[in-house]
Amino acid sequence: MDDDFYIFGAGTYGKLLFLVAERRGFRNITFLDNDKQKQGKDIYHGALCMSPYDVSDECKNNRVLIAIKNRNAVKEISRQLTELGFKDFIEYDETTIYDLWKSLEDKEAIQLSWELSSMRGRPLNLENPTTFNEKIQWLKLYDRNPLHTTLVDKYAVKTWVAKCIGDEHIIPTLGVWEKFDDIDFDELPDKFVLKCTHDTGSIMFCTGKKRFDYVAAQEKLTKCLGRNYFWVSREWPYRDVPPRIIAEPYMVDESGDELKDYKIQVFGEEPKFIQVDFGRFSKHERNLYTLDWEYIPASILYPTAPEHIIDKPDCLEEMIYLAKKLSKGMIYDRVDFYIINSKVYFGEITFHHGSGHEIIKPLEFENKMSEWLHLPFEK
């Protein structure tokens, strides 16, 4: 495998293709990009970027992998390269990159995701994981608790949680559908939330039907229904969750304009600290607190705001108790709650915080999180 070839697109998709090619034995790879800021620079693993206009005629017979998320942009680049005399293209857009992820073995996909994430520069050790994020990768690969599939299903989990801690902690379900077109919006209140049951991040807020963008909602949710989150994240619990859309009431807390997320980090059934996410759809910030509600000067991905005073919830002890009860038998999990009118509502359970890719600072706090997380072979 010593043929020269090019990758057009020096973003995440292009870097993924580079890593796959590198693992397959290819070495003579050059990036192409129209962005002059990238041209002439070392883009990835020593591979340089150049303008497609600077490629010599004798090299235009070499294959070009076009790696851009938007399908129309891929087609436009194909036209550009054809006009410049290039002859051999393979096109990679959002759909074909998803198919590429599906073709990879779990271990290789996890290793590639690690390399592409903020963890790059620190080799992933799956045989003897030592950091918190490495241990999360190990759990993704080897923890196969069948209950987890129910618990990450945003619809099915409600029945399980209600039996465990009571249905008074469950946010009501307004409807569940397999397709966006099945939703009867006339039956929904003026304000509501739509989200998929089988993934993370696919959420649409309606703060008023007259100004709700139904077209954008249909496009986003339909696309998400066609994707299995497992193939990209390799978070095993999501693999067999049926894709559906669920509707819930639109709710806010005492702020009147948002819903703070109280995420309790639980290690071996023992809650250790609480992260509070706020401003998630404006300026996302995250403060960390001890179980006694003392501010922790540390950060996990998002910036902290120590000047932003979040009062100790009156129901703090109840939240911690509920998190511990829901975490029975778990190696590690994070239990999310909302507080509305002093009442605790269950949000979700996750077993792989940030998919094991979020930067934790300072190192001392990262080490502490790693010490708390005991994998089965460490006990």
Residue pairs with C-beta under 8 A, 6 or more apart in sequence:
1 24
1 25
1 26
1 27
2 26
2 27
2 28
3 26
3 28
3 62
3 63
4 28
4 29
4 30
4 59
4 62
5 21
5 26
5 28
5 29
5 30
5 62
5 63
5 64
5 65
6 29
6 30
6 31
6 32
6 55
6 62
6 63
6 64
6 65
7 14
7 17
7 18
7 21
7 29
7 30
7 31
7 32
7 64
7 65
7 67
8 14
8 31
8 32
8 33
8 52
8 64
8 65
8 66
8 67
8 68
8 77
8 81
9 31
9 32
9 33
9 66
9 67
9 68
9 77
10 31
10 33
10 35
10 38
10 43
10 44
10 49
11 67
11 68
11 69
12 116
13 67
13 68
13 69
13 92
13 97
14 31
14 43
14 44
14 65
14 67
15 43
15 44
15 116
16 67
16 97
16 100
16 112
16 116
17 65
17 67
17 92
17 100
18 29
18 31
18 44
18 45
18 47
19 112
19 115
19 116
20 100
20 104
20 112
21 29
21 65
22 29
22 45
23 108
29 47
30 47
30 48
30 49
30 50
31 38
31 43
31 44
31 47
31 48
31 49
31 50
32 49
32 50
32 51
32 52
32 55
32 64
33 39
33 49
33 51
34 51
34 52
36 51
38 49
39 49
39 50
39 51
39 54
40 48
40 49
40 50
41 48
41 49
42 48
43 49
52 80
52 81
52 84
52 86
53 84
55 84
55 86
57 85
60 84
60 85
60 86
60 87
61 87
61 88
62 88
63 88
63 89
63 90
64 81
64 86
64 88
64 89
64 90
65 89
65 90
65 92
66 74
66 77
66 78
66 81
66 89
66 90
66 91
66 92
67 92
67 97
68 74
68 77
68 92
68 93
69 93
69 94
69 97
70 93
70 94
71 93
71 94
71 95
73 93
74 91
74 92
74 93
75 91
78 89
78 91
81 89
92 100
98 227
98 231
98 232
101 109
101 231
101 232
102 231
104 112
106 140
106 141
106 234
107 126
107 141
109 231
109 234
110 124
110 126
110 137
110 140
110 141
110 234
111 124
111 126
113 232
113 233
113 234
113 355
113 357
114 120
114 124
114 137
114 356
114 357
115 124
117 357
118 357
118 358
118 359
119 133
119 356
119 357
122 131
124 134
124 137
125 134
126 134
126 137
126 138
126 141
129 135
129 137
129 138
129 375
130 370
131 366
131 367
131 370
132 356
132 360
132 366
132 369
132 370
132 373
133 356
133 357
133 358
133 360
134 356
135 332
135 356
135 370
135 373
135 375
136 332
136 352
136 353
136 354
136 355
136 356
137 356
138 375
139 331
139 332
139 351
139 352
139 356
139 375
140 233
140 234
140 235
140 236
140 352
140 355
140 356
141 234
141 236
143 236
143 331
143 351
144 236
145 237
145 329
145 330
147 329
148 236
148 237
148 351
149 237
149 238
149 239
149 240
149 241
150 156
150 157
150 160
151 157
151 160
151 237
151 349
151 351
152 235
152 237
152 238
152 241
152 348
152 349
152 350
152 351
153 197
153 198
153 241
153 242
154 195
154 196
154 197
154 198
154 246
154 348
155 173
155 176
155 197
155 244
155 246
156 197
156 241
157 348
157 349
158 170
158 171
158 173
158 346
161 169
161 170
161 326
161 346
162 169
162 170
164 325
164 326
165 322
165 325
165 326
165 346
168 343
169 322
169 344
169 345
169 346
170 345
170 346
171 248
171 249
171 251
171 338
171 345
171 346
172 248
172 249
173 246
173 247
173 248
174 187
174 188
174 189
174 192
174 247
174 248
174 249
175 183
175 184
175 187
175 188
175 246
175 247
176 197
176 244
176 245
176 246
176 247
177 183
177 244
177 245
178 225
178 243
178 244
178 245
179 222
179 225
179 245
180 217
180 218
180 221
180 222
180 225
180 245
181 218
183 194
183 245
183 247
185 209
185 214
188 206
188 209
188 247
189 249
189 250
190 206
190 208
190 209
191 206
191 207
191 208
191 249
191 250
192 206
192 247
192 248
192 249
192 250
193 203
193 204
193 205
193 206
193 247
193 248
193 249
193 250
194 203
194 204
194 206
194 217
194 221
194 245
194 246
194 247
195 202
195 203
195 204
195 245
195 246
195 248
196 202
196 221
196 224
196 225
196 243
196 244
196 245
196 246
197 241
197 242
197 243
197 244
197 245
197 246
198 228
198 229
198 238
198 241
198 242
198 243
198 244
199 224
199 227
199 229
199 238
199 243
200 229
200 350
202 220
202 221
202 224
204 216
204 217
204 220
204 221
205 250
205 281
206 212
206 217
206 250
207 250
221 245
224 243
225 243
225 244
225 245
226 243
228 238
228 239
228 243
229 235
229 238
230 236
230 238
230 239
233 352
233 355
235 351
235 352
235 355
237 351
251 259
251 338
251 340
251 345
252 258
252 259
252 340
253 259
253 260
253 338
253 339
253 340
254 339
254 341
258 278
258 279
258 280
258 281
259 338
259 340
260 276
260 277
260 278
260 310
260 338
260 339
261 276
261 277
261 278
261 280
261 336
261 337
261 338
261 347
262 274
262 275
262 276
262 313
262 319
262 336
262 337
262 338
262 339
263 274
263 275
263 276
263 277
263 334
263 335
263 336
263 337
264 271
264 273
264 274
264 319
264 320
264 323
264 334
264 335
264 336
264 337
265 271
265 272
265 273
265 274
265 275
265 334
265 353
265 369
266 272
266 323
266 324
266 327
266 330
266 332
266 333
266 334
266 335
267 332
267 369
267 372
267 373
267 374
268 330
268 331
268 332
268 372
268 373
268 374
269 324
269 327
269 328
269 329
269 330
270 324
270 372
271 291
271 320
271 323
271 324
271 327
272 291
272 369
272 372
273 288
273 289
273 290
273 291
273 296
274 288
274 289
274 290
274 291
274 293
274 319
274 320
275 286
275 287
275 288
275 289
275 300
276 286
276 287
276 288
276 289
276 310
277 284
277 285
277 286
277 302
278 284
278 285
278 286
278 287
278 308
278 310
279 285
284 302
285 302
285 303
285 304
285 305
285 308
286 299
286 300
286 301
286 302
286 303
286 304
287 295
287 304
287 305
287 306
287 308
287 310
288 295
288 296
288 298
288 299
288 300
288 304
289 295
289 296
289 310
290 296
291 316
291 320
293 312
293 316
295 306
296 365
297 304
297 306
298 304
298 360
298 361
298 362
298 365
299 359
299 360
299 361
300 353
300 354
300 358
300 359
300 360
301 354
301 358
301 359
313 319
313 339
314 342
315 339
315 342
315 343
315 344
318 344
319 337
319 339
319 344
322 335
322 337
322 344
322 346
323 335
323 337
326 333
326 335
326 346
326 349
327 333
327 335
330 351
331 373
331 374
331 375
331 376
332 351
332 373
333 349
333 350
333 351
334 349
334 350
334 351
334 353
335 346
335 347
335 349
336 346
336 347
336 348
336 349
336 350
337 344
337 345
337 346
337 347
338 344
338 345
338 347
339 345
360 366
360 369
